[in-house]
């Protein structure tokens, strides 16, 4: 009878110990994940949007117009950029971006859209 009791106590202690180890491992792994996330936030700040790509405050209709006209902030065609388009609105003093006669919002001088027209 003592062997049965000893075996039962041994199994109970093994089960209890495995439960403690697995629970402790779970908590440690969740803490490590949190620290990594916090470290990433500290070392990798939120990527800043270029002022010419920041569409905050631009009407949704104009955002859709930009997309429909195929506007990109960096022209794939070297000689056809917003800065040399007749629809280009030059950069004003104190600003970093120009504009376009076709849609509202900031426009990069190096940008391009399907309605590019050479300056005369």
ZIBELKA-V746358 format. One record per run of one state. SS is the DSSP state (alpha for helix, beta for strand, coil for the rest). FROM is the first residue (numbers start at 1). LEN is the number of residues. If there is no record, write none. Layout:
SS/FROM/LEN + SS/FROM/LEN
This chain:
coil/1/1 + alpha/2/42 + coil/44/7 + alpha/51/3 + coil/54/6 + alpha/60/9 + coil/69/3 + beta/72/1 + coil/73/9 + alpha/82/3 + beta/85/1 + coil/86/2 + beta/88/2 + coil/90/8 + beta/98/3 + coil/101/6 + beta/107/1 + coil/108/4 + beta/112/1 + coil/113/5 + beta/118/1 + coil/119/2
